[in-house]
Amino acid sequence: LVPEKGFAYDATFSFHKKIHDVSLKIDASYYLMTVKNWIVWLPTQQTYLWSPKNIQKVFSHGAEIMTEIAFKTGIASHRIIANYGYSPSINKTRSSDKDATVNKQLPYIPLHKWNIHYLLQIKNFSVKYGVAFTDKRYTSTDEEYSTVAFTIHDAEAGYTLLFPKSRYKAEIKARVHNIFNAYYESTEFYPMPLRRFFGSILFYF
């Protein structure tokens, strides 16, 4: 392996505004990178072993948008948070005339990702619901193989118990991850768990 060398540039735009009881935040950023000798890790034929190699030149650019809206209706507080990422990362050089990897997306970097979360707070009771999408990820440098795109739904409910005449409190939470049993792989041939349940109690002294 040889060291990576390159240049990176980025720009960010932020807009924060409060109109009556509605608060709006928008942060948008754009980045651009050109990197020589980009190091990529890929599984070997044994799949459980990973090996690094250099890619001669990579052009990577993309955009991220983060938005948040907060408002109240009576005693209820609402927050909606949404994020989107667009990340093309392209190999720009050929190692030979038969090289099929040029102008292809780098392995394990999804082109599109987004998520949205809704949070509701009523006095000591809270509810959260989230949806997250991850685009397919190529697992080979020629885009011949890929993992499937997937969407994960999560839900959480919580209650904060305050002890009278005391600064102590307890936070009780229950959470369900991957509500609809979506099949997905973080790494090729390694499926992630389906629906999962979590519970917690935190005491604050």
MARNUTI-426523 format. One record per residue (C-alpha): residue number from 1; x negated, y negated, z; chain. Coordinates in Angstrom, 3 decimals. Example, Ala and Ser with C-alpha at 12.3 -4.5 7.8 and 13.67 -1.06 7.14 Angstrom:
REM MARNUTI-426523
<r num="1" east="-12.300" north="4.500" up="7.800" cadena="A"/>
<r num="2" east="-13.670" north="1.060" up="7.140" cadena="A"/>
***
This chain:
REM MARNUTI-426523
<r num="1" east="0.000" north="0.000" up="0.000" cadena="A"/>
<r num="2" east="-0.992" north="-3.608" up="-0.580" cadena="A"/>
<r num="3" east="0.387" north="-6.605" up="1.345" cadena="A"/>
<r num="4" east="3.497" north="-8.420" up="0.170" cadena="A"/>
<r num="5" east="3.047" north="-11.969" up="-1.111" cadena="A"/>
<r num="6" east="5.718" north="-14.431" up="-2.082" cadena="A"/>
<r num="7" east="7.632" north="-17.640" up="-1.649" cadena="A"/>
<r num="8" east="11.009" north="-18.233" up="-0.005" cadena="A"/>
<r num="9" east="13.349" north="-21.201" up="-0.193" cadena="A"/>
<r num="10" east="16.685" north="-21.822" up="1.467" cadena="A"/>
<r num="11" east="19.267" north="-24.576" up="1.851" cadena="A"/>
<r num="12" east="22.181" north="-24.829" up="4.292" cadena="A"/>
<r num="13" east="25.369" north="-26.893" up="4.246" cadena="A"/>
<r num="14" east="27.388" north="-27.334" up="7.456" cadena="A"/>
<r num="15" east="30.864" north="-28.818" up="7.861" cadena="A"/>
<r num="16" east="32.491" north="-29.098" up="11.292" cadena="A"/>
<r num="17" east="35.836" north="-30.860" up="11.670" cadena="A"/>
<r num="18" east="38.536" north="-31.078" up="14.322" cadena="A"/>
<r num="19" east="42.027" north="-32.071" up="13.202" cadena="A"/>
<r num="20" east="44.421" north="-32.440" up="16.129" cadena="A"/>
<r num="21" east="44.266" north="-29.024" up="17.860" cadena="A"/>
<r num="22" east="42.635" north="-27.205" up="14.952" cadena="A"/>
<r num="23" east="38.846" north="-26.808" up="14.840" cadena="A"/>
<r num="24" east="37.201" north="-25.847" up="11.544" cadena="A"/>
<r num="25" east="33.581" north="-24.796" up="10.979" cadena="A"/>
<r num="26" east="32.004" north="-23.907" up="7.637" cadena="A"/>
<r num="27" east="28.338" north="-23.006" up="7.188" cadena="A"/>
<r num="28" east="27.113" north="-22.095" up="3.719" cadena="A"/>
<r num="29" east="23.533" north="-21.207" up="2.825" cadena="A"/>
<r num="30" east="21.644" north="-20.219" up="-0.303" cadena="A"/>
<r num="31" east="18.239" north="-18.519" up="-0.357" cadena="A"/>
<r num="32" east="15.742" north="-17.570" up="-3.035" cadena="A"/>
<r num="33" east="12.659" north="-15.359" up="-2.767" cadena="A"/>
<r num="34" east="10.057" north="-14.168" up="-5.242" cadena="A"/>
<r num="35" east="7.862" north="-11.449" up="-3.779" cadena="A"/>
<r num="36" east="4.966" north="-9.526" up="-5.290" cadena="A"/>
<r num="37" east="4.217" north="-6.014" up="-4.032" cadena="A"/>
<r num="38" east="7.557" north="-5.739" up="-2.207" cadena="A"/>
<r num="39" east="7.436" north="-2.700" up="0.107" cadena="A"/>
<r num="40" east="10.430" north="-0.388" up="-0.077" cadena="A"/>
<r num="41" east="10.993" north="2.709" up="2.083" cadena="A"/>
<r num="42" east="12.712" north="5.728" up="0.543" cadena="A"/>
<r num="43" east="13.361" north="9.313" up="1.682" cadena="A"/>
<r num="44" east="11.070" north="12.019" up="0.348" cadena="A"/>
<r num="45" east="12.310" north="15.339" up="-0.997" cadena="A"/>
<r num="46" east="12.611" north="16.544" up="2.617" cadena="A"/>
<r num="47" east="15.148" north="13.657" up="3.169" cadena="A"/>
<r num="48" east="14.244" north="13.414" up="6.858" cadena="A"/>
<r num="49" east="10.856" north="11.888" up="5.983" cadena="A"/>
<r num="50" east="10.575" north="8.365" up="4.587" cadena="A"/>
<r num="51" east="7.670" north="6.998" up="2.592" cadena="A"/>
<r num="52" east="6.813" north="3.397" up="1.586" cadena="A"/>
<r num="53" east="5.763" north="2.185" up="-1.830" cadena="A"/>
<r num="54" east="5.117" north="-1.145" up="-3.529" cadena="A"/>
<r num="55" east="7.338" north="-2.658" up="-6.199" cadena="A"/>
<r num="56" east="5.337" north="-5.022" up="-8.377" cadena="A"/>
<r num="57" east="7.679" north="-8.034" up="-8.355" cadena="A"/>
<r num="58" east="11.096" north="-8.671" up="-6.829" cadena="A"/>
<r num="59" east="13.449" north="-11.602" up="-7.347" cadena="A"/>
<r num="60" east="15.885" north="-11.904" up="-4.461" cadena="A"/>
<r num="61" east="18.479" north="-14.601" up="-3.992" cadena="A"/>
<r num="62" east="21.902" north="-14.878" up="-2.504" cadena="A"/>
<r num="63" east="24.435" north="-16.806" up="-0.487" cadena="A"/>
<r num="64" east="26.053" north="-16.534" up="2.917" cadena="A"/>
<r num="65" east="29.259" north="-18.252" up="3.976" cadena="A"/>
<r num="66" east="30.440" north="-18.351" up="7.592" cadena="A"/>
<r num="67" east="33.779" north="-19.878" up="8.572" cadena="A"/>
<r num="68" east="35.612" north="-20.223" up="11.874" cadena="A"/>
<r num="69" east="39.074" north="-21.620" up="12.625" cadena="A"/>
<r num="70" east="40.261" north="-22.120" up="16.207" cadena="A"/>
<r num="71" east="43.655" north="-23.393" up="17.330" cadena="A"/>
<r num="72" east="46.253" north="-23.069" up="20.095" cadena="A"/>
<r num="73" east="49.947" north="-22.246" up="20.145" cadena="A"/>
<r num="74" east="51.407" north="-22.761" up="23.601" cadena="A"/>
<r num="75" east="49.350" north="-20.776" up="26.096" cadena="A"/>
<r num="76" east="47.720" north="-18.679" up="23.352" cadena="A"/>
<r num="77" east="44.284" north="-19.435" up="21.878" cadena="A"/>
<r num="78" east="43.456" north="-18.132" up="18.409" cadena="A"/>
<r num="79" east="40.147" north="-17.764" up="16.567" cadena="A"/>
<r num="80" east="39.595" north="-16.467" up="13.048" cadena="A"/>
<r num="81" east="35.990" north="-15.815" up="12.026" cadena="A"/>
<r num="82" east="35.051" north="-14.773" up="8.488" cadena="A"/>
<r num="83" east="31.651" north="-14.107" up="6.895" cadena="A"/>
<r num="84" east="30.611" north="-13.231" up="3.355" cadena="A"/>
<r num="85" east="27.192" north="-12.321" up="1.983" cadena="A"/>
<r num="86" east="26.043" north="-11.940" up="-1.623" cadena="A"/>
<r num="87" east="22.550" north="-10.404" up="-1.923" cadena="A"/>
<r num="88" east="21.181" north="-9.489" up="-5.357" cadena="A"/>
<r num="89" east="17.605" north="-8.184" up="-4.985" cadena="A"/>
<r num="90" east="16.215" north="-7.218" up="-8.366" cadena="A"/>
<r num="91" east="13.041" north="-5.483" up="-9.519" cadena="A"/>
<r num="92" east="11.617" north="-7.631" up="-12.336" cadena="A"/>
<r num="93" east="8.627" north="-5.624" up="-13.614" cadena="A"/>
<r num="94" east="8.062" north="-2.341" up="-15.455" cadena="A"/>
<r num="95" east="5.416" north="0.138" up="-14.359" cadena="A"/>
<r num="96" east="5.639" north="1.891" up="-17.772" cadena="A"/>
<r num="97" east="7.648" north="1.854" up="-21.007" cadena="A"/>
<r num="98" east="9.968" north="4.502" up="-19.558" cadena="A"/>
<r num="99" east="10.503" north="2.698" up="-16.259" cadena="A"/>
<r num="100" east="14.264" north="2.712" up="-15.562" cadena="A"/>
<r num="101" east="14.032" north="0.566" up="-12.437" cadena="A"/>
<r num="102" east="13.615" north="-2.871" up="-14.045" cadena="A"/>
<r num="103" east="16.501" north="-5.312" up="-13.451" cadena="A"/>
<r num="104" east="18.011" north="-2.901" up="-10.925" cadena="A"/>
<r num="105" east="19.173" north="-3.608" up="-7.386" cadena="A"/>
<r num="106" east="16.749" north="-2.510" up="-4.666" cadena="A"/>
<r num="107" east="17.725" north="0.540" up="-2.595" cadena="A"/>
<r num="108" east="19.845" north="0.139" up="0.545" cadena="A"/>
<r num="109" east="20.633" north="-3.544" up="-0.055" cadena="A"/>
<r num="110" east="24.393" north="-3.949" up="-0.676" cadena="A"/>
<r num="111" east="25.358" north="-6.581" up="-3.224" cadena="A"/>
<r num="112" east="28.442" north="-7.671" up="-1.266" cadena="A"/>
<r num="113" east="29.262" north="-7.678" up="2.445" cadena="A"/>
<r num="114" east="32.076" north="-9.402" up="4.272" cadena="A"/>
<r num="115" east="33.895" north="-9.261" up="7.583" cadena="A"/>
<r num="116" east="36.784" north="-11.030" up="9.250" cadena="A"/>
<r num="117" east="37.784" north="-11.052" up="12.924" cadena="A"/>
<r num="118" east="40.854" north="-12.315" up="14.724" cadena="A"/>
<r num="119" east="40.692" north="-13.105" up="18.453" cadena="A"/>
<r num="120" east="43.689" north="-13.836" up="20.656" cadena="A"/>
<r num="121" east="43.407" north="-15.073" up="24.245" cadena="A"/>
<r num="122" east="46.424" north="-15.435" up="26.552" cadena="A"/>
<r num="123" east="45.377" north="-16.350" up="30.072" cadena="A"/>
<r num="124" east="43.307" north="-13.374" up="31.284" cadena="A"/>
<r num="125" east="44.320" north="-11.061" up="28.453" cadena="A"/>
<r num="126" east="42.474" north="-10.827" up="25.111" cadena="A"/>
<r num="127" east="42.851" north="-8.916" up="21.856" cadena="A"/>
<r num="128" east="40.376" north="-8.616" up="18.985" cadena="A"/>
<r num="129" east="40.820" north="-7.087" up="15.544" cadena="A"/>
<r num="130" east="38.118" north="-6.880" up="12.907" cadena="A"/>
<r num="131" east="37.643" north="-5.631" up="9.359" cadena="A"/>
<r num="132" east="34.186" north="-5.207" up="7.806" cadena="A"/>
<r num="133" east="33.355" north="-4.242" up="4.207" cadena="A"/>
<r num="134" east="29.983" north="-2.996" up="2.952" cadena="A"/>
<r num="135" east="29.441" north="-2.540" up="-0.776" cadena="A"/>
<r num="136" east="27.834" north="0.599" up="-2.174" cadena="A"/>
<r num="137" east="24.085" north="0.851" up="-1.640" cadena="A"/>
<r num="138" east="21.818" north="2.442" up="-4.182" cadena="A"/>
<r num="139" east="19.549" north="5.112" up="-2.748" cadena="A"/>
<r num="140" east="17.169" north="5.291" up="-5.723" cadena="A"/>
<r num="141" east="15.271" north="2.538" up="-7.539" cadena="A"/>
<r num="142" east="16.956" north="3.396" up="-10.886" cadena="A"/>
<r num="143" east="20.510" north="3.035" up="-9.461" cadena="A"/>
<r num="144" east="21.261" north="6.662" up="-10.312" cadena="A"/>
<r num="145" east="22.381" north="7.539" up="-6.786" cadena="A"/>
<r num="146" east="24.283" north="5.511" up="-4.232" cadena="A"/>
<r num="147" east="26.297" north="5.688" up="-1.046" cadena="A"/>
<r num="148" east="29.990" north="4.834" up="-1.280" cadena="A"/>
<r num="149" east="31.360" north="1.433" up="-0.330" cadena="A"/>
<r num="150" east="33.332" north="1.448" up="2.899" cadena="A"/>
<r num="151" east="35.653" north="-0.660" up="5.041" cadena="A"/>
<r num="152" east="35.736" north="-0.315" up="8.827" cadena="A"/>
<r num="153" east="38.575" north="-1.491" up="11.095" cadena="A"/>
<r num="154" east="37.995" north="-2.133" up="14.809" cadena="A"/>
<r num="155" east="40.305" north="-3.183" up="17.644" cadena="A"/>
<r num="156" east="39.665" north="-4.207" up="21.238" cadena="A"/>
<r num="157" east="41.817" north="-5.209" up="24.192" cadena="A"/>
<r num="158" east="40.520" north="-6.720" up="27.401" cadena="A"/>
<r num="159" east="41.717" north="-8.064" up="30.720" cadena="A"/>
<r num="160" east="39.821" north="-10.196" up="33.230" cadena="A"/>
<r num="161" east="40.775" north="-9.447" up="36.825" cadena="A"/>
<r num="162" east="40.118" north="-12.296" up="39.239" cadena="A"/>
<r num="163" east="39.769" north="-11.545" up="42.931" cadena="A"/>
<r num="164" east="41.716" north="-14.015" up="45.128" cadena="A"/>
<r num="165" east="39.667" north="-16.469" up="47.198" cadena="A"/>
<r num="166" east="36.464" north="-15.142" up="45.673" cadena="A"/>
<r num="167" east="34.080" north="-15.898" up="42.805" cadena="A"/>
<r num="168" east="34.029" north="-12.190" up="41.929" cadena="A"/>
<r num="169" east="35.784" north="-10.859" up="38.862" cadena="A"/>
<r num="170" east="36.058" north="-7.686" up="36.779" cadena="A"/>
<r num="171" east="36.341" north="-7.404" up="33.005" cadena="A"/>
<r num="172" east="38.175" north="-4.315" up="31.714" cadena="A"/>
<r num="173" east="37.927" north="-3.442" up="28.016" cadena="A"/>
<r num="174" east="39.130" north="-0.680" up="25.690" cadena="A"/>
<r num="175" east="37.919" north="-0.434" up="22.098" cadena="A"/>
<r num="176" east="38.606" north="1.702" up="19.028" cadena="A"/>
<r num="177" east="35.982" north="1.792" up="16.263" cadena="A"/>
<r num="178" east="36.751" north="2.954" up="12.716" cadena="A"/>
<r num="179" east="40.494" north="3.154" up="13.339" cadena="A"/>
<r num="180" east="41.364" north="4.735" up="9.983" cadena="A"/>
<r num="181" east="38.603" north="7.369" up="9.984" cadena="A"/>
<r num="182" east="36.720" north="5.905" up="7.022" cadena="A"/>
<r num="183" east="33.897" north="8.100" up="5.735" cadena="A"/>
<r num="184" east="30.590" north="6.270" up="5.378" cadena="A"/>
<r num="185" east="26.859" north="6.851" up="5.417" cadena="A"/>
<r num="186" east="24.253" north="4.464" up="6.775" cadena="A"/>
<r num="187" east="21.629" north="6.637" up="5.041" cadena="A"/>
<r num="188" east="22.296" north="9.068" up="2.205" cadena="A"/>
<r num="189" east="23.386" north="12.526" up="3.461" cadena="A"/>
<r num="190" east="23.780" north="11.237" up="7.041" cadena="A"/>
<r num="191" east="27.503" north="10.657" up="7.674" cadena="A"/>
<r num="192" east="28.408" north="8.309" up="10.491" cadena="A"/>
<r num="193" east="30.980" north="9.184" up="13.183" cadena="A"/>
<r num="194" east="34.670" north="8.797" up="12.417" cadena="A"/>
<r num="195" east="37.136" north="7.256" up="14.879" cadena="A"/>
<r num="196" east="35.567" north="6.517" up="18.271" cadena="A"/>
<r num="197" east="36.936" north="5.262" up="21.579" cadena="A"/>
<r num="198" east="35.123" north="3.158" up="24.150" cadena="A"/>
<r num="199" east="35.997" north="1.848" up="27.570" cadena="A"/>
<r num="200" east="34.142" north="-0.366" up="30.002" cadena="A"/>
<r num="201" east="34.499" north="-2.143" up="33.314" cadena="A"/>
<r num="202" east="32.115" north="-4.987" up="34.147" cadena="A"/>
<r num="203" east="31.920" north="-6.505" up="37.614" cadena="A"/>
<r num="204" east="30.617" north="-10.041" up="38.085" cadena="A"/>
<r num="205" east="29.281" north="-11.062" up="41.505" cadena="A"/>
***
